[in-house]
Amino acid sequence: MDDPVFVKVNDNILVVIKKLLQLKKGYVLVTRSDDTIVGIISDRDIHRLILKEGGMFSPDLLAKECMVKPVITIVSNATLQDAEEIMRANKINRLPVVEKEGSKKVIGVINYETVHSNVLTNFAKKWVKRSYNFNR
């Protein structure tokens, strides 16, 4: 799980892009002044914005104007399989993790590649164990 990266709703697009480039996380979470999460912006969203605007967009554009909302989250005690199902069903690559249901305070972010590889690894371990027990 990665540490989350945040911007404020009224940060302009240049602040968002700077954080994306500096921290190389591929996303920023958008928060209100009370630090509750209200949106997410991914590097893919920025690419779409650039293509949509013909390569030109106003530096006055605010995070709240280009964020994706609502943010889909998962609780910290959920399984990796739960996370993979949520990500697949919603066609998302990053999933903010919250401590409890209904909370908007993010404690981390998981990405699809990590979740998927761990689910496959766990499946393979169970399969090998069953095969070993079967051949005994």
A tleap script that builds the chain and sets N, CA, C and O, in Angstrom:
source leaprc.protein.ff14SB
mol = sequence {
  NMET ASP ASP PRO VAL PHE VAL LYS VAL ASN
  ASP ASN ILE LEU VAL VAL ILE LYS LYS LEU
  LEU GLN LEU LYS LYS GLY TYR VAL LEU VAL
  THR ARG SER ASP ASP THR ILE VAL GLY ILE
  ILE SER ASP ARG ASP ILE HIE ARG LEU ILE
  LEU LYS GLU GLY GLY MET PHE SER PRO ASP
  LEU LEU ALA LYS GLU CYS MET VAL LYS PRO
  VAL ILE THR ILE VAL SER ASN ALA THR LEU
  GLN ASP ALA GLU GLU ILE MET ARG ALA ASN
  LYS ILE ASN ARG LEU PRO VAL VAL GLU LYS
  GLU GLY SER LYS LYS VAL ILE GLY VAL ILE
  ASN TYR GLU THR VAL HIE SER ASN VAL LEU
  THR ASN PHE ALA LYS LYS TRP VAL LYS ARG
  SER TYR ASN PHE ASN CARG
}
set mol.1.N position { 0.851 -1.168 0.000 }
set mol.1.CA position { 0.000 0.000 0.000 }
set mol.1.C position { 0.897 1.231 0.000 }
set mol.1.O position { 1.847 1.325 0.777 }
set mol.2.N position { 0.581 2.164 -0.879 }
set mol.2.CA position { 1.332 3.421 -0.986 }
set mol.2.C position { 0.778 4.463 -0.029 }
set mol.2.O position { -0.400 4.438 0.328 }
set mol.3.N position { 1.651 5.381 0.382 }
set mol.3.CA position { 1.180 6.555 1.110 }
set mol.3.C position { 0.408 7.422 0.129 }
set mol.3.O position { 0.838 7.584 -1.013 }
set mol.4.N position { -0.722 7.983 0.547 }
set mol.4.CA position { -1.517 8.802 -0.366 }
set mol.4.C position { -0.863 10.147 -0.674 }
set mol.4.O position { -0.078 10.669 0.117 }
set mol.5.N position { -1.201 10.691 -1.828 }
set mol.5.CA position { -0.729 12.001 -2.272 }
set mol.5.C position { -1.964 12.890 -2.408 }
set mol.5.O position { -2.958 12.492 -3.015 }
set mol.6.N position { -1.896 14.095 -1.841 }
set mol.6.CA position { -3.069 14.959 -1.799 }
set mol.6.C position { -2.843 16.303 -2.467 }
set mol.6.O position { -1.728 16.826 -2.482 }
set mol.7.N position { -3.919 16.857 -3.020 }
set mol.7.CA position { -4.009 18.258 -3.415 }
set mol.7.C position { -5.343 18.759 -2.872 }
set mol.7.O position { -6.222 17.968 -2.529 }
set mol.8.N position { -5.482 20.057 -2.798 }
set mol.8.CA position { -6.732 20.666 -2.329 }
set mol.8.C position { -7.649 20.960 -3.524 }
set mol.8.O position { -7.181 21.100 -4.654 }
set mol.9.N position { -8.939 21.051 -3.265 }
set mol.9.CA position { -9.923 21.266 -4.336 }
set mol.9.C position { -9.650 22.536 -5.123 }
set mol.9.O position { -9.948 22.598 -6.316 }
set mol.10.N position { -9.089 23.547 -4.477 }
set mol.10.CA position { -8.845 24.821 -5.163 }
set mol.10.C position { -7.421 24.971 -5.693 }
set mol.10.O position { -7.054 26.045 -6.169 }
set mol.11.N position { -6.613 23.911 -5.620 }
set mol.11.CA position { -5.294 23.944 -6.259 }
set mol.11.C position { -5.497 23.968 -7.758 }
set mol.11.O position { -6.408 23.321 -8.276 }
set mol.12.N position { -4.646 24.717 -8.466 }
set mol.12.CA position { -4.808 24.753 -9.924 }
set mol.12.C position { -4.138 23.542 -10.572 }
set mol.12.O position { -3.391 22.806 -9.926 }
set mol.13.N position { -4.414 23.358 -11.826 }
set mol.13.CA position { -3.955 22.177 -12.571 }
set mol.13.C position { -2.428 22.082 -12.601 }
set mol.13.O position { -1.878 20.984 -12.688 }
set mol.14.N position { -1.748 23.216 -12.529 }
set mol.14.CA position { -0.281 23.183 -12.542 }
set mol.14.C position { 0.265 22.559 -11.259 }
set mol.14.O position { 1.280 21.864 -11.298 }
set mol.15.N position { -0.389 22.795 -10.131 }
set mol.15.CA position { -0.001 22.160 -8.859 }
set mol.15.C position { -0.220 20.650 -8.967 }
set mol.15.O position { 0.616 19.859 -8.530 }
set mol.16.N position { -1.349 20.262 -9.553 }
set mol.16.CA position { -1.665 18.841 -9.731 }
set mol.16.C position { -0.597 18.166 -10.587 }
set mol.16.O position { -0.056 17.127 -10.210 }
set mol.17.N position { -0.297 18.762 -11.738 }
set mol.17.CA position { 0.694 18.178 -12.654 }
set mol.17.C position { 2.072 18.116 -11.993 }
set mol.17.O position { 2.789 17.128 -12.150 }
set mol.18.N position { 2.441 19.157 -11.260 }
set mol.18.CA position { 3.734 19.171 -10.573 }
set mol.18.C position { 3.840 18.013 -9.584 }
set mol.18.O position { 4.867 17.337 -9.526 }
set mol.19.N position { 2.773 17.781 -8.803 }
set mol.19.CA position { 2.789 16.655 -7.846 }
set mol.19.C position { 2.860 15.323 -8.572 }
set mol.19.O position { 3.588 14.421 -8.155 }
set mol.20.N position { 2.107 15.198 -9.655 }
set mol.20.CA position { 2.136 13.949 -10.421 }
set mol.20.C position { 3.541 13.662 -10.940 }
set mol.20.O position { 4.006 12.524 -10.876 }
set mol.21.N position { 4.210 14.677 -11.447 }
set mol.21.CA position { 5.554 14.500 -11.995 }
set mol.21.C position { 6.606 14.284 -10.899 }
set mol.21.O position { 7.479 13.428 -11.044 }
set mol.22.N position { 6.530 15.036 -9.827 }
set mol.22.CA position { 7.533 14.935 -8.766 }
set mol.22.C position { 7.445 13.621 -7.996 }
set mol.22.O position { 8.466 12.997 -7.706 }
set mol.23.N position { 6.236 13.206 -7.669 }
set mol.23.CA position { 6.078 12.057 -6.782 }
set mol.23.C position { 5.911 10.735 -7.520 }
set mol.23.O position { 6.020 9.668 -6.915 }
set mol.24.N position { 5.648 10.798 -8.810 }
set mol.24.CA position { 5.570 9.607 -9.678 }
set mol.24.C position { 4.655 8.517 -9.127 }
set mol.24.O position { 4.979 7.331 -9.186 }
set mol.25.N position { 3.516 8.931 -8.596 }
set mol.25.CA position { 2.533 7.975 -8.081 }
set mol.25.C position { 1.466 7.648 -9.122 }
set mol.25.O position { 0.854 6.581 -9.074 }
set mol.26.N position { 1.241 8.571 -10.067 }
set mol.26.CA position { 0.235 8.336 -11.094 }
set mol.26.C position { -1.149 8.830 -10.719 }
set mol.26.O position { -2.095 8.663 -11.490 }
set mol.27.N position { -1.285 9.437 -9.544 }
set mol.27.CA position { -2.577 9.945 -9.098 }
set mol.27.C position { -2.360 10.980 -7.997 }
set mol.27.O position { -1.298 11.029 -7.376 }
set mol.28.N position { -3.360 11.790 -7.769 }
set mol.28.CA position { -3.461 12.620 -6.574 }
set mol.28.C position { -4.890 12.527 -6.076 }
set mol.28.O position { -5.829 12.443 -6.868 }
set mol.29.N position { -5.052 12.542 -4.774 }
set mol.29.CA position { -6.376 12.571 -4.170 }
set mol.29.C position { -6.718 14.028 -3.885 }
set mol.29.O position { -5.879 14.790 -3.404 }
set mol.30.N position { -7.935 14.403 -4.182 }
set mol.30.CA position { -8.376 15.777 -3.992 }
set mol.30.C position { -9.168 15.856 -2.689 }
set mol.30.O position { -10.104 15.089 -2.466 }
set mol.31.N position { -8.767 16.811 -1.825 }
set mol.31.CA position { -9.414 16.939 -0.519 }
set mol.31.C position { -9.950 18.345 -0.298 }
set mol.31.O position { -9.493 19.316 -0.901 }
set mol.32.N position { -10.942 18.417 0.593 }
set mol.32.CA position { -11.440 19.715 1.059 }
set mol.32.C position { -10.503 20.212 2.152 }
set mol.32.O position { -9.526 19.548 2.496 }
set mol.33.N position { -10.806 21.370 2.687 }
set mol.33.CA position { -9.948 21.957 3.722 }
set mol.33.C position { -9.909 21.119 4.994 }
set mol.33.O position { -8.954 21.212 5.766 }
set mol.34.N position { -10.948 20.293 5.224 }
set mol.34.CA position { -10.948 19.427 6.412 }
set mol.34.C position { -10.278 18.076 6.153 }
set mol.34.O position { -10.372 17.162 6.972 }
set mol.35.N position { -9.607 17.960 5.017 }
set mol.35.CA position { -8.845 16.769 4.605 }
set mol.35.C position { -9.697 15.561 4.250 }
set mol.35.O position { -9.176 14.449 4.169 }
set mol.36.N position { -10.999 15.751 4.036 }
set mol.36.CA position { -11.811 14.637 3.556 }
set mol.36.C position { -11.687 14.555 2.045 }
set mol.36.O position { -11.671 15.571 1.350 }
set mol.37.N position { -11.599 13.338 1.555 }
set mol.37.CA position { -11.389 13.096 0.134 }
set mol.37.C position { -12.695 13.319 -0.632 }
set mol.37.O position { -13.757 12.841 -0.231 }
set mol.38.N position { -12.593 14.052 -1.736 }
set mol.38.CA position { -13.772 14.334 -2.558 }
set mol.38.C position { -13.576 13.946 -4.021 }
set mol.38.O position { -14.535 13.921 -4.793 }
set mol.39.N position { -12.334 13.642 -4.401 }
set mol.39.CA position { -12.082 13.284 -5.796 }
set mol.39.C position { -10.694 12.691 -5.976 }
set mol.39.O position { -9.893 12.631 -5.043 }
set mol.40.N position { -10.438 12.260 -7.192 }
set mol.40.CA position { -9.129 11.712 -7.553 }
set mol.40.C position { -8.805 12.166 -8.973 }
set mol.40.O position { -9.692 12.269 -9.819 }
set mol.41.N position { -7.544 12.433 -9.220 }
set mol.41.CA position { -7.074 12.785 -10.564 }
set mol.41.C position { -5.888 11.886 -10.865 }
set mol.41.O position { -4.925 11.842 -10.100 }
set mol.42.N position { -5.959 11.166 -11.982 }
set mol.42.CA position { -4.856 10.293 -12.370 }
set mol.42.C position { -4.082 10.918 -13.524 }
set mol.42.O position { -4.541 11.863 -14.166 }
set mol.43.N position { -2.905 10.372 -13.767 }
set mol.43.CA position { -2.141 10.849 -14.917 }
set mol.43.C position { -2.924 10.623 -16.206 }
set mol.43.O position { -2.809 11.404 -17.150 }
set mol.44.N position { -3.710 9.569 -16.246 }
set mol.44.CA position { -4.549 9.293 -17.411 }
set mol.44.C position { -5.612 10.388 -17.604 }
set mol.44.O position { -5.926 10.762 -18.734 }
set mol.45.N position { -6.155 10.892 -16.500 }
set mol.45.CA position { -7.129 11.986 -16.574 }
set mol.45.C position { -6.489 13.241 -17.167 }
set mol.45.O position { -7.119 13.950 -17.952 }
set mol.46.N position { -5.245 13.513 -16.792 }
set mol.46.CA position { -4.529 14.673 -17.330 }
set mol.46.C position { -4.292 14.493 -18.830 }
set mol.46.O position { -4.451 15.439 -19.601 }
set mol.47.N position { -3.914 13.289 -19.242 }
set mol.47.CA position { -3.710 13.015 -20.677 }
set mol.47.C position { -4.994 13.257 -21.446 }
set mol.47.O position { -4.976 13.878 -22.509 }
set mol.48.N position { -6.115 12.769 -20.915 }
set mol.48.CA position { -7.413 12.978 -21.571 }
set mol.48.C position { -7.750 14.458 -21.669 }
set mol.48.O position { -8.252 14.921 -22.693 }
set mol.49.N position { -7.473 15.198 -20.599 }
set mol.49.CA position { -7.735 16.636 -20.586 }
set mol.49.C position { -6.927 17.342 -21.671 }
set mol.49.O position { -7.452 18.192 -22.389 }
set mol.50.N position { -5.657 16.990 -21.786 }
set mol.50.CA position { -4.791 17.603 -22.800 }
set mol.50.C position { -5.311 17.284 -24.202 }
set mol.50.O position { -5.371 18.166 -25.059 }
set mol.51.N position { -5.684 16.032 -24.432 }
set mol.51.CA position { -6.213 15.651 -25.746 }
set mol.51.C position { -7.537 16.350 -26.034 }
set mol.51.O position { -7.765 16.818 -27.149 }
set mol.52.N position { -8.397 16.420 -25.041 }
set mol.52.CA position { -9.706 17.061 -25.204 }
set mol.52.C position { -9.565 18.542 -25.540 }
set mol.52.O position { -10.306 19.073 -26.367 }
set mol.53.N position { -8.617 19.197 -24.900 }
set mol.53.CA position { -8.441 20.636 -25.075 }
set mol.53.C position { -7.454 20.962 -26.212 }
set mol.53.O position { -7.058 22.117 -26.368 }
set mol.54.N position { -7.063 19.973 -26.991 }
set mol.54.CA position { -6.152 20.216 -28.106 }
set mol.54.C position { -4.764 20.632 -27.673 }
set mol.54.O position { -4.082 21.373 -28.380 }
set mol.55.N position { -4.346 20.160 -26.519 }
set mol.55.CA position { -3.009 20.464 -26.024 }
set mol.55.C position { -2.933 21.757 -25.228 }
set mol.55.O position { -1.892 22.077 -24.654 }
set mol.56.N position { -4.017 22.490 -25.191 }
set mol.56.CA position { -4.029 23.774 -24.480 }
set mol.56.C position { -5.134 23.755 -23.425 }
set mol.56.O position { -6.275 23.397 -23.719 }
set mol.57.N position { -4.796 24.135 -22.218 }
set mol.57.CA position { -5.812 24.298 -21.189 }
set mol.57.C position { -5.373 25.439 -20.283 }
set mol.57.O position { -4.189 25.769 -20.213 }
set mol.58.N position { -6.315 26.026 -19.605 }
set mol.58.CA position { -6.041 27.176 -18.759 }
set mol.58.C position { -5.325 26.755 -17.484 }
set mol.58.O position { -5.736 25.801 -16.824 }
set mol.59.N position { -4.258 27.462 -17.137 }
set mol.59.CA position { -3.596 27.173 -15.858 }
set mol.59.C position { -4.484 27.536 -14.669 }
set mol.59.O position { -4.167 27.195 -13.529 }
set mol.60.N position { -5.594 28.225 -14.932 }
set mol.60.CA position { -6.539 28.584 -13.872 }
set mol.60.C position { -7.517 27.446 -13.563 }
set mol.60.O position { -8.312 27.541 -12.627 }
set mol.61.N position { -7.454 26.377 -14.351 }
set mol.61.CA position { -8.322 25.218 -14.120 }
set mol.61.C position { -8.018 24.649 -12.738 }
set mol.61.O position { -6.856 24.442 -12.388 }
set mol.62.N position { -9.068 24.398 -11.952 }
set mol.62.CA position { -8.894 23.915 -10.586 }
set mol.62.C position { -9.071 22.405 -10.497 }
set mol.62.O position { -9.732 21.787 -11.331 }
set mol.63.N position { -8.465 21.832 -9.470 }
set mol.63.CA position { -8.564 20.385 -9.258 }
set mol.63.C position { -10.020 19.941 -9.198 }
set mol.63.O position { -10.375 18.904 -9.758 }
set mol.64.N position { -10.864 20.712 -8.526 }
set mol.64.CA position { -12.271 20.338 -8.386 }
set mol.64.C position { -13.004 20.320 -9.718 }
set mol.64.O position { -14.068 19.708 -9.823 }
set mol.65.N position { -12.457 20.979 -10.744 }
set mol.65.CA position { -13.099 21.047 -12.057 }
set mol.65.C position { -12.709 19.877 -12.962 }
set mol.65.O position { -13.344 19.650 -13.993 }
set mol.66.N position { -11.682 19.145 -12.583 }
set mol.66.CA position { -11.259 18.036 -13.447 }
set mol.66.C position { -11.105 16.713 -12.697 }
set mol.66.O position { -10.651 15.722 -13.268 }
set mol.67.N position { -11.487 16.699 -11.412 }
set mol.67.CA position { -11.371 15.466 -10.634 }
set mol.67.C position { -12.485 14.493 -10.988 }
set mol.67.O position { -13.549 14.884 -11.467 }
set mol.68.N position { -12.217 13.226 -10.743 }
set mol.68.CA position { -13.220 12.180 -10.903 }
set mol.68.C position { -13.876 11.978 -9.544 }
set mol.68.O position { -13.199 11.843 -8.524 }
set mol.69.N position { -15.194 11.959 -9.549 }
set mol.69.CA position { -15.932 11.756 -8.311 }
set mol.69.C position { -17.181 10.959 -8.591 }
set mol.69.O position { -17.647 10.987 -9.730 }
set mol.70.N position { -17.750 10.262 -7.660 }
set mol.70.CA position { -17.247 10.077 -6.305 }
set mol.70.C position { -16.047 9.134 -6.300 }
set mol.70.O position { -15.829 8.379 -7.248 }
set mol.71.N position { -15.287 9.191 -5.238 }
set mol.71.CA position { -14.123 8.325 -5.089 }
set mol.71.C position { -14.595 6.990 -4.511 }
set mol.71.O position { -15.302 6.947 -3.504 }
set mol.72.N position { -14.195 5.922 -5.160 }
set mol.72.CA position { -14.504 4.576 -4.673 }
set mol.72.C position { -13.382 4.182 -3.732 }
set mol.72.O position { -12.205 4.282 -4.080 }
set mol.73.N position { -13.751 3.731 -2.531 }
set mol.73.CA position { -12.755 3.357 -1.525 }
set mol.73.C position { -12.999 1.928 -1.047 }
set mol.73.O position { -14.008 1.303 -1.374 }
set mol.74.N position { -12.051 1.439 -0.271 }
set mol.74.CA position { -12.171 0.122 0.349 }
set mol.74.C position { -11.697 0.229 1.789 }
set mol.74.O position { -10.796 1.013 2.088 }
set mol.75.N position { -12.290 -0.548 2.679 }
set mol.75.CA position { -11.875 -0.521 4.084 }
set mol.75.C position { -10.608 -1.349 4.270 }
set mol.75.O position { -10.336 -2.278 3.510 }
set mol.76.N position { -9.848 -0.997 5.285 }
set mol.76.CA position { -8.532 -1.613 5.491 }
set mol.76.C position { -8.590 -3.097 5.819 }
set mol.76.O position { -7.607 -3.805 5.600 }
set mol.77.N position { -9.710 -3.588 6.338 }
set mol.77.CA position { -9.785 -5.012 6.677 }
set mol.77.C position { -10.385 -5.870 5.560 }
set mol.77.O position { -10.645 -7.055 5.767 }
set mol.78.N position { -10.606 -5.289 4.386 }
set mol.78.CA position { -11.111 -6.051 3.235 }
set mol.78.C position { -9.999 -6.936 2.678 }
set mol.78.O position { -8.818 -6.692 2.923 }
set mol.79.N position { -10.388 -7.961 1.929 }
set mol.79.CA position { -9.407 -8.871 1.339 }
set mol.79.C position { -8.890 -8.324 0.015 }
set mol.79.O position { -9.489 -7.429 -0.581 }
set mol.80.N position { -7.773 -8.876 -0.432 }
set mol.80.CA position { -7.241 -8.503 -1.747 }
set mol.80.C position { -8.217 -8.899 -2.851 }
set mol.80.O position { -8.348 -8.197 -3.854 }
set mol.81.N position { -8.888 -10.005 -2.666 }
set mol.81.CA position { -9.880 -10.429 -3.657 }
set mol.81.C position { -11.028 -9.420 -3.724 }
set mol.81.O position { -11.522 -9.122 -4.811 }
set mol.82.N position { -11.457 -8.893 -2.579 }
set mol.82.CA position { -12.479 -7.842 -2.559 }
set mol.82.C position { -11.991 -6.632 -3.352 }
set mol.82.O position { -12.728 -6.067 -4.160 }
set mol.83.N position { -10.748 -6.246 -3.111 }
set mol.83.CA position { -10.170 -5.088 -3.794 }
set mol.83.C position { -10.126 -5.314 -5.303 }
set mol.83.O position { -10.471 -4.425 -6.081 }
set mol.84.N position { -9.702 -6.501 -5.707 }
set mol.84.CA position { -9.626 -6.790 -7.143 }
set mol.84.C position { -11.013 -6.731 -7.784 }
set mol.84.O position { -11.163 -6.197 -8.883 }
set mol.85.N position { -12.012 -7.267 -7.118 }
set mol.85.CA position { -13.371 -7.246 -7.651 }
set mol.85.C position { -13.896 -5.819 -7.789 }
set mol.85.O position { -14.519 -5.485 -8.797 }
set mol.86.N position { -13.653 -4.979 -6.790 }
set mol.86.CA position { -14.082 -3.582 -6.844 }
set mol.86.C position { -13.392 -2.867 -7.996 }
set mol.86.O position { -14.030 -2.138 -8.756 }
set mol.87.N position { -12.088 -3.081 -8.121 }
set mol.87.CA position { -11.316 -2.402 -9.162 }
set mol.87.C position { -11.755 -2.852 -10.554 }
set mol.87.O position { -11.891 -2.034 -11.465 }
set mol.88.N position { -11.973 -4.134 -10.709 }
set mol.88.CA position { -12.384 -4.659 -12.004 }
set mol.88.C position { -13.789 -4.165 -12.361 }
set mol.88.O position { -14.025 -3.737 -13.491 }
set mol.89.N position { -14.711 -4.221 -11.415 }
set mol.89.CA position { -16.097 -3.811 -11.662 }
set mol.89.C position { -16.205 -2.330 -12.010 }
set mol.89.O position { -17.056 -1.934 -12.807 }
set mol.90.N position { -15.338 -1.515 -11.411 }
set mol.90.CA position { -15.394 -0.065 -11.630 }
set mol.90.C position { -14.376 0.441 -12.641 }
set mol.90.O position { -14.304 1.639 -12.916 }
set mol.91.N position { -13.581 -0.489 -13.197 }
set mol.91.CA position { -12.561 -0.151 -14.200 }
set mol.91.C position { -11.623 0.949 -13.700 }
set mol.91.O position { -11.395 1.957 -14.369 }
set mol.92.N position { -11.086 0.716 -12.491 }
set mol.92.CA position { -10.145 1.662 -11.902 }
set mol.92.C position { -8.837 0.956 -11.588 }
set mol.92.O position { -8.811 -0.257 -11.376 }
set mol.93.N position { -7.751 1.722 -11.561 }
set mol.93.CA position { -6.431 1.155 -11.306 }
set mol.93.C position { -5.903 1.447 -9.907 }
set mol.93.O position { -4.940 0.821 -9.463 }
set mol.94.N position { -6.526 2.391 -9.212 }
set mol.94.CA position { -6.081 2.741 -7.867 }
set mol.94.C position { -7.289 2.800 -6.946 }
set mol.94.O position { -8.367 3.254 -7.328 }
set mol.95.N position { -7.080 2.329 -5.726 }
set mol.95.CA position { -8.179 2.239 -4.775 }
set mol.95.C position { -7.729 2.795 -3.423 }
set mol.95.O position { -6.917 2.174 -2.737 }
set mol.96.N position { -8.251 3.959 -3.039 }
set mol.96.CA position { -7.922 4.499 -1.724 }
set mol.96.C position { -8.450 3.599 -0.609 }
set mol.96.O position { -9.552 3.057 -0.698 }
set mol.97.N position { -7.646 3.450 0.439 }
set mol.97.CA position { -7.991 2.601 1.580 }
set mol.97.C position { -8.361 3.504 2.758 }
set mol.97.O position { -7.622 4.421 3.116 }
set mol.98.N position { -9.535 3.217 3.354 }
set mol.98.CA position { -9.992 3.960 4.528 }
set mol.98.C position { -10.059 3.013 5.717 }
set mol.98.O position { -10.183 1.801 5.543 }
set mol.99.N position { -9.979 3.562 6.920 }
set mol.99.CA position { -9.974 2.730 8.124 }
set mol.99.C position { -11.292 2.015 8.357 }
set mol.99.O position { -11.312 0.838 8.715 }
set mol.100.N position { -12.402 2.732 8.152 }
set mol.100.CA position { -13.710 2.127 8.411 }
set mol.100.C position { -14.721 2.568 7.359 }
set mol.100.O position { -14.538 3.583 6.687 }
set mol.101.N position { -15.782 1.793 7.229 }
set mol.101.CA position { -16.843 2.058 6.267 }
set mol.101.C position { -17.421 3.454 6.484 }
set mol.101.O position { -17.710 3.850 7.613 }
set mol.102.N position { -17.585 4.194 5.386 }
set mol.102.CA position { -18.168 5.530 5.455 }
set mol.102.C position { -17.167 6.632 5.728 }
set mol.102.O position { -17.502 7.812 5.632 }
set mol.103.N position { -15.942 6.263 6.065 }
set mol.103.CA position { -14.908 7.258 6.341 }
set mol.103.C position { -14.375 7.828 5.032 }
set mol.103.O position { -14.322 7.134 4.016 }
set mol.104.N position { -13.987 9.080 5.067 }
set mol.104.CA position { -13.353 9.713 3.910 }
set mol.104.C position { -11.912 10.090 4.221 }
set mol.104.O position { -11.288 10.850 3.481 }
set mol.105.N position { -11.389 9.557 5.317 }
set mol.105.CA position { -9.988 9.772 5.689 }
set mol.105.C position { -9.172 8.613 5.129 }
set mol.105.O position { -9.322 7.474 5.571 }
set mol.106.N position { -8.322 8.898 4.170 }
set mol.106.CA position { -7.551 7.871 3.470 }
set mol.106.C position { -6.258 7.571 4.223 }
set mol.106.O position { -5.535 8.479 4.633 }
set mol.107.N position { -5.981 6.261 4.399 }
set mol.107.CA position { -4.748 5.857 5.084 }
set mol.107.C position { -3.718 5.274 4.119 }
set mol.107.O position { -2.568 5.052 4.497 }
set mol.108.N position { -4.123 5.029 2.884 }
set mol.108.CA position { -3.217 4.498 1.874 }
set mol.108.C position { -3.948 4.288 0.559 }
set mol.108.O position { -5.158 4.494 0.463 }
set mol.109.N position { -3.201 3.877 -0.445 }
set mol.109.CA position { -3.768 3.616 -1.770 }
set mol.109.C position { -3.138 2.337 -2.305 }
set mol.109.O position { -1.922 2.160 -2.235 }
set mol.110.N position { -3.965 1.453 -2.834 }
set mol.110.CA position { -3.442 0.245 -3.474 }
set mol.110.C position { -3.678 0.331 -4.972 }
set mol.110.O position { -4.633 0.959 -5.428 }
set mol.111.N position { -2.799 -0.305 -5.731 }
set mol.111.CA position { -2.963 -0.277 -7.182 }
set mol.111.C position { -3.302 -1.668 -7.711 }
set mol.111.O position { -3.047 -2.680 -7.058 }
set mol.112.N position { -3.876 -1.691 -8.898 }
set mol.112.CA position { -4.387 -2.938 -9.465 }
set mol.112.C position { -3.285 -3.977 -9.666 }
set mol.112.O position { -3.492 -5.159 -9.391 }
set mol.113.N position { -2.127 -3.550 -10.137 }
set mol.113.CA position { -1.047 -4.501 -10.416 }
set mol.113.C position { -0.644 -5.261 -9.153 }
set mol.113.O position { -0.458 -6.477 -9.192 }
set mol.114.N position { -0.510 -4.551 -8.044 }
set mol.114.CA position { -0.142 -5.183 -6.780 }
set mol.114.C position { -1.223 -6.139 -6.298 }
set mol.114.O position { -0.941 -7.267 -5.893 }
set mol.115.N position { -2.463 -5.671 -6.349 }
set mol.115.CA position { -3.585 -6.499 -5.900 }
set mol.115.C position { -3.685 -7.759 -6.750 }
set mol.115.O position { -3.782 -8.868 -6.225 }
set mol.116.N position { -3.660 -7.579 -8.058 }
set mol.116.CA position { -3.812 -8.713 -8.975 }
set mol.116.C position { -2.678 -9.725 -8.803 }
set mol.116.O position { -2.931 -10.929 -8.768 }
set mol.117.N position { -1.441 -9.255 -8.695 }
set mol.117.CA position { -0.319 -10.194 -8.556 }
set mol.117.C position { -0.393 -10.939 -7.224 }
set mol.117.O position { -0.038 -12.116 -7.159 }
set mol.118.N position { -0.847 -10.276 -6.165 }
set mol.118.CA position { -0.991 -10.951 -4.872 }
set mol.118.C position { -2.114 -11.975 -4.886 }
set mol.118.O position { -1.982 -13.048 -4.297 }
set mol.119.N position { -3.210 -11.658 -5.548 }
set mol.119.CA position { -4.315 -12.615 -5.663 }
set mol.119.C position { -3.837 -13.842 -6.436 }
set mol.119.O position { -4.131 -14.973 -6.047 }
set mol.120.N position { -3.102 -13.626 -7.528 }
set mol.120.CA position { -2.577 -14.753 -8.310 }
set mol.120.C position { -1.580 -15.581 -7.500 }
set mol.120.O position { -1.599 -16.810 -7.560 }
set mol.121.N position { -0.721 -14.918 -6.753 }
set mol.121.CA position { 0.257 -15.621 -5.917 }
set mol.121.C position { -0.445 -16.479 -4.870 }
set mol.121.O position { -0.079 -17.636 -4.667 }
set mol.122.N position { -1.445 -15.920 -4.211 }
set mol.122.CA position { -2.195 -16.686 -3.207 }
set mol.122.C position { -2.901 -17.877 -3.836 }
set mol.122.O position { -2.928 -18.961 -3.254 }
set mol.123.N position { -3.471 -17.684 -5.017 }
set mol.123.CA position { -4.128 -18.777 -5.726 }
set mol.123.C position { -3.118 -19.878 -6.062 }
set mol.123.O position { -3.390 -21.063 -5.869 }
set mol.124.N position { -1.953 -19.470 -6.567 }
set mol.124.CA position { -0.924 -20.441 -6.949 }
set mol.124.C position { -0.440 -21.228 -5.727 }
set mol.124.O position { -0.232 -22.439 -5.814 }
set mol.125.N position { -0.262 -20.555 -4.601 }
set mol.125.CA position { 0.178 -21.252 -3.380 }
set mol.125.C position { -0.844 -22.294 -2.953 }
set mol.125.O position { -0.481 -23.411 -2.584 }
set mol.126.N position { -2.127 -21.930 -3.001 }
set mol.126.CA position { -3.185 -22.880 -2.628 }
set mol.126.C position { -3.218 -24.050 -3.604 }
set mol.126.O position { -3.402 -25.195 -3.193 }
set mol.127.N position { -3.041 -23.771 -4.889 }
set mol.127.CA position { -3.075 -24.809 -5.911 }
set mol.127.C position { -1.911 -25.773 -5.723 }
set mol.127.O position { -2.091 -26.988 -5.808 }
set mol.128.N position { -0.710 -25.237 -5.465 }
set mol.128.CA position { 0.469 -26.085 -5.247 }
set mol.128.C position { 0.279 -26.929 -4.001 }
set mol.128.O position { 0.616 -28.113 -4.003 }
set mol.129.N position { -0.255 -26.343 -2.936 }
set mol.129.CA position { -0.481 -27.083 -1.699 }
set mol.129.C position { -1.478 -28.220 -1.925 }
set mol.129.O position { -1.275 -29.331 -1.435 }
set mol.130.N position { -2.555 -27.944 -2.667 }
set mol.130.CA position { -3.541 -28.991 -2.963 }
set mol.130.C position { -2.928 -30.100 -3.818 }
set mol.130.O position { -3.168 -31.286 -3.593 }
set mol.131.N position { -2.137 -29.688 -4.795 }
set mol.131.CA position { -1.487 -30.678 -5.671 }
set mol.131.C position { -0.542 -31.553 -4.878 }
set mol.131.O position { -0.476 -32.764 -5.094 }
set mol.132.N position { 0.200 -30.937 -3.949 }
set mol.132.CA position { 1.143 -31.688 -3.123 }
set mol.132.C position { 0.386 -32.693 -2.246 }
set mol.132.O position { 0.772 -33.858 -2.143 }
set mol.133.N position { -0.684 -32.227 -1.624 }
set mol.133.CA position { -1.489 -33.126 -0.761 }
set mol.133.C position { -2.171 -34.225 -1.564 }
set mol.133.O position { -2.335 -35.341 -1.070 }
set mol.134.N position { -2.563 -33.929 -2.772 }
set mol.134.CA position { -3.234 -34.911 -3.625 }
set mol.134.C position { -2.267 -36.020 -4.053 }
set mol.134.O position { -2.658 -37.184 -4.144 }
set mol.135.N position { -1.023 -35.665 -4.314 }
set mol.135.CA position { -0.038 -36.631 -4.799 }
set mol.135.C position { 0.587 -37.438 -3.672 }
set mol.135.O position { 1.412 -38.305 -3.961 }
set mol.136.N position { 0.265 -37.220 -2.460 }
set mol.136.CA position { 0.861 -37.950 -1.342 }
set mol.136.C position { 0.186 -39.263 -1.108 }
set mol.136.O position { 0.569 -40.001 -0.200 }
savepdb mol mol.pdb
quit
